[in-house]
Amino acid sequence: MVKSSSLKPEFLEEIKKRLLADKTELAQDIERLADEDPLMNPERTAESVPEFEEASSQMQGSERIAEEKKVLEKRLEETEESLKRIEEGSYGICKNCGNPIDQARLKANPQALSCLDCKSRLSQKQESA
Ligand SMILES: [Zn+2]
């Protein structure tokens, strides 16, 4: 039997609005980052052939942007998964243990897909790895 969350429709509606707003914002941020990436912007580099040092700082800038982009893309993925879960009626259920996630936690972080217990267990595992 599929567990369904006991969250109120009004609560879900509010979460959904926030997720949709986040989604739009994240997509814009990712686009903006792509524009900032000096290696992805041929117009900027075509102005002058960069000296070695300039090229290396461009490379570093590009790496930093790639890192930032990764974080944003992960967040966007979580946002989309949360929205999907709202549609499926499984939102608010921990994807690890199947227990309901604390509403206060969902309010603070609508993208939360696992409960606090699982989250802290997982992050501990990551730290020790
Ligand atoms: Zn859990």
Residues whose N, C-alpha, C, O or C-beta is under 5 A from the ligand:
A	BS01	ZN	C94 N96 C97 G98 S114 C115 C118
